[in-house]
Amino acid sequence: MREGIHPDYVEATVHCSCGNEFVTRSTSPTLRIELCDLCHPFYTGQQKFVDTGGRVQRFADKFGASAETVVQKEAAAKEARRVAHEESVIVARQAREIRERAEAEEAEKAAARAPKAVVEEAVADEAVVEEAPVEEAVTEDAAE
């Protein structure tokens, strides 16, 4: 090692923010720290947050209850999908009813536009057509 380029390694007194003091070795004679082995949550098992500017609270808000948040978000999304499905079913039913009413109105208008004589002929033709097969069927049964 070269001489004259390294700092002196001396005994140092360490002062923690919790009030604990202990002696160790360092290049500085005094040290001030925020956490020591007596107040650090890892060693004590107690939660003691050193919060600077609300960082811990912001972290907890963002990730703290993530499992519950995920469940709530999934439930909300499922409910939204269910509501959307119900709304689409209602809209489809209404559209079908509107279409059926429009078709019925068109049929009524077409019937109103047709001349009465043509309608009467059509009714008479239908009556003759319906009667003819019945009479033939009766005669065929009698012949057998």
Backbone bond lengths (Angstrom), bond angles and torsions (degrees), N, CA, C in turn:
res aa  C-N    CA-C-N  psi(-1)  N-CA   C-N-CA  omega(-1)  CA-C   N-CA-C  phi
1 M - - - 1.446 - - 1.518 109.39 -
2 R 1.281 116.82 141.09 1.465 120.39 177.53 1.511 109.10 -81.30
3 E 1.291 115.81 141.71 1.459 120.77 -179.90 1.516 110.61 -87.01
4 G 1.358 115.81 147.03 1.447 121.52 174.79 1.520 115.62 89.38
5 I 1.326 118.01 -4.22 1.466 118.42 -179.38 1.521 112.26 -108.74
6 H 1.341 119.07 -10.27 1.457 122.26 -176.76 1.523 110.17 -102.54
7 P 1.385 118.39 143.17 1.467 120.27 177.29 1.529 110.68 -71.73
8 D 1.324 115.52 160.37 1.463 120.33 178.94 1.525 109.97 -72.97
9 Y 1.307 116.53 139.94 1.448 123.12 179.81 1.521 106.65 -103.66
10 V 1.348 116.37 105.36 1.466 121.20 -171.25 1.529 109.87 -120.58
11 E 1.339 115.93 169.25 1.457 120.71 173.31 1.515 108.62 -71.22
12 A 1.366 116.45 136.12 1.454 121.24 -176.84 1.521 109.00 -125.33
13 T 1.332 116.41 141.25 1.453 122.15 174.50 1.533 107.16 -97.39
14 V 1.329 115.41 126.28 1.465 121.43 -177.92 1.522 107.90 -104.51
15 H 1.343 116.84 127.04 1.462 123.22 178.82 1.533 107.80 -113.01
16 C 1.368 115.83 121.65 1.467 121.13 179.41 1.524 108.98 -95.95
17 S 1.340 116.47 158.26 1.460 121.09 179.05 1.525 111.65 -68.69
18 C 1.329 118.49 -18.82 1.455 121.42 177.87 1.527 111.79 -82.47
19 G 1.327 117.88 -8.28 1.464 122.06 178.62 1.514 112.99 105.55
20 N 1.280 118.69 -6.81 1.460 122.12 -179.95 1.535 109.60 -74.16
21 E 1.339 115.14 140.96 1.473 121.06 175.58 1.511 108.43 -130.68
22 F 1.315 116.15 141.47 1.452 120.67 174.72 1.519 108.59 -151.37
23 V 1.328 114.41 165.22 1.466 120.38 -175.88 1.520 108.43 -111.75
24 T 1.320 115.68 135.92 1.459 122.56 176.88 1.523 107.53 -144.50
25 R 1.292 118.06 -166.06 1.471 120.31 179.08 1.522 108.76 -118.87
26 S 1.318 115.28 140.65 1.456 121.00 -179.12 1.521 108.25 -160.06
27 T 1.306 115.79 176.00 1.463 120.47 175.75 1.514 111.02 -85.38
28 S 1.349 117.32 -9.49 1.457 122.08 178.06 1.530 108.15 -114.29
29 P 1.324 119.76 140.00 1.469 120.23 -175.80 1.536 113.63 -73.08
30 T 1.336 119.87 -25.08 1.469 122.08 177.40 1.528 109.45 -134.07
31 L 1.345 115.37 144.40 1.455 121.69 178.17 1.534 108.39 -133.90
32 R 1.325 117.29 140.60 1.473 122.64 174.98 1.535 107.31 -118.36
33 I 1.325 114.40 126.69 1.464 119.80 -177.51 1.522 110.17 -127.33
34 E 1.327 116.68 162.24 1.467 122.00 179.50 1.525 112.21 -91.71
35 L 1.318 117.91 -34.76 1.460 122.34 -177.69 1.519 110.54 -130.52
36 C 1.330 115.57 140.94 1.460 120.57 174.35 1.521 109.02 -129.64
37 D 1.326 117.31 -173.65 1.462 119.78 -178.46 1.526 112.59 -69.60
38 L 1.318 119.38 -17.31 1.460 121.79 178.67 1.526 112.88 -85.92
39 C 1.314 117.71 -23.84 1.469 119.52 -177.96 1.525 113.56 -117.05
40 H 1.313 119.95 -3.76 1.454 122.10 -179.79 1.529 110.04 -73.69
41 P 1.341 118.27 131.53 1.472 120.90 -177.02 1.528 113.50 -59.62
42 F 1.303 118.47 -30.05 1.461 120.99 -179.89 1.522 110.81 -63.09
43 Y 1.310 116.56 -39.96 1.460 120.95 -177.48 1.528 112.16 -87.13
44 T 1.311 118.26 -30.86 1.464 120.80 -176.36 1.519 112.41 -90.86
45 G 1.328 117.98 -26.69 1.449 121.05 -176.97 1.519 112.48 81.50
46 Q 1.315 117.85 2.98 1.457 122.53 179.18 1.519 108.70 -103.16
47 Q 1.324 114.87 148.50 1.452 118.47 177.08 1.510 108.91 -87.70
48 K 1.292 115.98 115.30 1.465 121.39 174.36 1.514 105.74 -132.68
49 F 1.330 115.56 107.49 1.455 119.68 -176.31 1.520 109.77 -89.00
50 V 1.304 114.23 132.87 1.443 119.97 170.73 1.516 104.65 -99.50
51 D 1.319 115.26 98.36 1.453 121.39 -171.04 1.516 110.17 -100.38
52 T 1.301 115.58 119.51 1.454 121.04 177.39 1.519 108.05 -113.78
53 G 1.308 116.83 110.11 1.464 121.21 176.25 1.516 113.94 70.96
54 G 1.343 119.17 25.19 1.457 121.39 176.83 1.515 114.03 75.24
55 R 1.306 118.06 19.46 1.470 120.14 -177.66 1.519 111.86 -65.23
56 V 1.327 115.94 -40.06 1.464 118.84 -179.21 1.525 110.23 -64.45
57 Q 1.317 116.89 -42.96 1.467 120.71 -179.72 1.527 110.60 -64.87
58 R 1.322 117.28 -41.77 1.462 119.98 178.25 1.524 110.87 -63.34
59 F 1.333 116.61 -39.52 1.463 120.33 177.95 1.524 110.17 -64.33
60 A 1.335 116.56 -45.25 1.463 120.61 179.55 1.518 110.78 -62.78
61 D 1.333 117.23 -39.09 1.459 120.34 178.33 1.529 110.92 -63.76
62 K 1.319 115.92 -37.48 1.455 120.18 -175.74 1.530 112.00 -80.57
63 F 1.336 117.30 -43.03 1.457 120.55 -172.74 1.525 114.37 -124.17
64 G 1.318 118.73 -6.28 1.461 122.86 -170.57 1.512 114.46 -54.80
65 A 1.285 118.55 -62.44 1.457 122.47 -177.35 1.520 108.70 -105.25
66 S 1.310 116.73 55.07 1.459 120.31 -172.37 1.523 112.57 -65.65
67 A 1.312 118.35 -36.17 1.468 119.72 -179.27 1.521 110.37 -65.08
68 E 1.321 117.00 -45.03 1.457 120.61 178.74 1.523 110.84 -65.57
69 T 1.317 115.79 -39.43 1.457 120.72 -179.46 1.522 110.63 -63.48
70 V 1.324 116.65 -42.47 1.466 120.76 179.97 1.528 110.20 -63.08
71 V 1.325 116.60 -43.37 1.469 120.32 179.48 1.524 110.06 -62.97
72 Q 1.338 116.67 -43.29 1.459 120.51 179.80 1.526 111.30 -64.58
73 K 1.329 116.86 -41.43 1.464 120.29 179.42 1.525 110.70 -64.89
74 E 1.338 116.84 -41.52 1.462 119.77 179.11 1.527 110.99 -64.62
75 A 1.331 116.67 -41.02 1.470 120.02 178.68 1.525 110.57 -64.28
76 A 1.331 116.59 -41.36 1.465 120.40 178.96 1.526 110.71 -64.66
77 A 1.325 117.17 -40.89 1.464 120.61 179.40 1.535 110.78 -66.15
78 K 1.331 116.64 -39.97 1.458 120.28 178.55 1.520 110.62 -64.31
79 E 1.324 116.81 -42.11 1.469 120.91 178.16 1.529 110.36 -63.89
80 A 1.331 116.62 -40.55 1.469 120.15 179.49 1.531 110.48 -63.73
81 R 1.338 116.96 -40.72 1.467 120.01 177.87 1.527 110.68 -64.77
82 R 1.340 117.44 -40.26 1.455 121.30 179.76 1.527 110.53 -63.86
83 V 1.327 116.81 -44.84 1.460 121.06 179.77 1.527 110.40 -63.79
84 A 1.325 116.65 -42.46 1.467 120.33 179.40 1.528 110.51 -63.08
85 H 1.327 117.04 -39.78 1.465 120.29 178.33 1.526 110.57 -64.06
86 E 1.329 116.40 -45.68 1.462 119.53 179.27 1.524 111.09 -60.85
87 E 1.321 117.08 -41.37 1.464 120.70 178.57 1.520 111.00 -64.05
88 S 1.335 117.65 -39.97 1.465 119.87 179.97 1.529 110.81 -67.22
89 V 1.332 117.18 -35.88 1.465 120.44 177.50 1.523 109.48 -64.94
90 I 1.317 117.10 -43.14 1.473 121.19 179.81 1.524 110.31 -63.26
91 V 1.321 116.82 -44.98 1.466 120.80 -179.92 1.530 110.23 -62.92
92 A 1.334 117.91 -41.79 1.472 120.70 179.36 1.522 110.52 -64.12
93 R 1.338 117.06 -41.22 1.462 120.80 178.79 1.523 110.37 -62.64
94 Q 1.329 117.06 -44.35 1.466 120.66 179.33 1.531 110.98 -63.34
95 A 1.321 116.79 -41.20 1.468 120.39 179.29 1.525 110.55 -63.55
96 R 1.338 116.59 -40.46 1.468 120.42 178.70 1.529 110.39 -64.24
97 E 1.340 117.50 -43.09 1.464 121.22 178.78 1.526 111.12 -62.63
98 I 1.321 116.73 -41.61 1.469 120.92 178.76 1.524 109.89 -63.66
99 R 1.340 116.41 -43.50 1.455 120.74 -179.65 1.536 110.62 -63.63
100 E 1.335 117.05 -42.91 1.466 120.50 179.76 1.526 110.91 -64.87
101 R 1.349 117.44 -40.77 1.471 119.70 177.01 1.514 111.13 -63.03
102 A 1.339 116.76 -41.44 1.467 120.49 179.86 1.522 110.39 -63.98
103 E 1.330 117.58 -41.25 1.460 120.55 178.52 1.527 110.83 -64.62
104 A 1.339 117.25 -40.40 1.469 120.52 178.73 1.523 110.35 -64.53
105 E 1.324 116.74 -41.72 1.475 120.31 178.12 1.519 110.78 -63.86
106 E 1.339 117.54 -41.21 1.469 121.12 177.84 1.531 110.43 -61.92
107 A 1.315 117.08 -41.10 1.459 120.36 179.30 1.525 110.56 -64.81
108 E 1.330 117.13 -40.56 1.464 120.67 177.46 1.520 111.24 -64.24
109 K 1.333 116.59 -42.79 1.464 120.38 179.12 1.522 110.92 -64.10
110 A 1.329 116.68 -40.35 1.467 120.30 179.54 1.522 109.90 -65.19
111 A 1.326 115.96 -39.35 1.461 119.47 178.81 1.527 110.31 -67.20
112 A 1.305 117.86 -36.32 1.463 121.50 179.83 1.518 111.07 -70.85
113 R 1.327 118.21 -31.32 1.458 122.19 -179.21 1.531 112.36 -76.22
114 A 1.311 118.19 -24.74 1.468 121.54 -177.02 1.525 109.16 -70.70
115 P 1.341 117.80 139.87 1.467 120.29 177.89 1.526 110.23 -63.69
116 K 1.317 116.00 146.01 1.457 120.46 -176.34 1.526 111.84 -64.66
117 A 1.286 118.37 -33.61 1.469 121.19 -179.79 1.522 110.45 -64.34
118 V 1.341 116.55 -41.67 1.470 120.45 179.85 1.515 109.22 -64.83
119 V 1.318 117.08 -39.21 1.461 121.10 179.23 1.523 110.04 -65.44
120 E 1.339 116.36 -42.90 1.454 119.58 179.75 1.523 111.52 -64.70
121 E 1.353 117.43 -38.03 1.466 121.19 176.81 1.511 110.63 -64.48
122 A 1.335 116.24 -42.07 1.461 120.41 -179.69 1.521 110.76 -63.73
123 V 1.299 116.59 -40.02 1.466 120.72 178.55 1.522 109.66 -65.89
124 A 1.322 118.02 -42.59 1.460 121.73 179.89 1.527 110.57 -65.87
125 D 1.362 117.50 -41.76 1.466 121.31 178.47 1.517 110.83 -61.96
126 E 1.317 117.19 -39.91 1.463 120.31 179.80 1.518 111.06 -65.69
127 A 1.318 116.59 -37.44 1.466 120.35 179.64 1.520 110.15 -66.03
128 V 1.327 118.37 -41.41 1.457 122.06 179.97 1.510 110.35 -67.30
129 V 1.316 117.04 -42.74 1.457 120.72 -178.79 1.519 109.96 -64.46
130 E 1.307 118.45 -39.61 1.460 120.93 -178.91 1.519 111.01 -69.38
131 E 1.332 119.35 -34.20 1.453 121.62 -177.32 1.520 112.00 -76.72
132 A 1.301 118.33 -33.42 1.457 121.09 -174.01 1.526 112.14 -62.95
133 P 1.307 121.62 -49.82 1.469 119.18 -178.06 1.518 112.50 -63.98
134 V 1.293 118.43 -29.95 1.462 120.67 -179.74 1.525 109.65 -67.07
135 E 1.349 118.33 -42.98 1.451 122.00 -179.06 1.521 110.66 -66.79
136 E 1.336 117.76 -40.71 1.450 120.78 179.23 1.506 110.97 -64.73
137 A 1.324 116.61 -40.25 1.450 120.16 -179.57 1.517 110.71 -64.51
138 V 1.307 116.58 -36.39 1.463 120.71 -179.66 1.519 109.65 -68.14
139 T 1.335 117.71 -42.14 1.455 120.93 -178.95 1.513 110.92 -68.43
140 E 1.286 117.48 -36.36 1.462 119.73 178.79 1.521 110.78 -67.07
141 D 1.335 117.40 -38.34 1.463 120.82 179.33 1.532 109.53 -67.16
142 A 1.322 116.66 -36.93 1.464 120.99 -178.49 1.519 109.98 -69.24
143 A 1.349 117.16 -35.70 1.445 121.73 -177.67 1.529 110.19 -69.51
144 E 1.204 117.63 -31.00 1.475 120.04 -176.58 1.464 109.51 -79.24
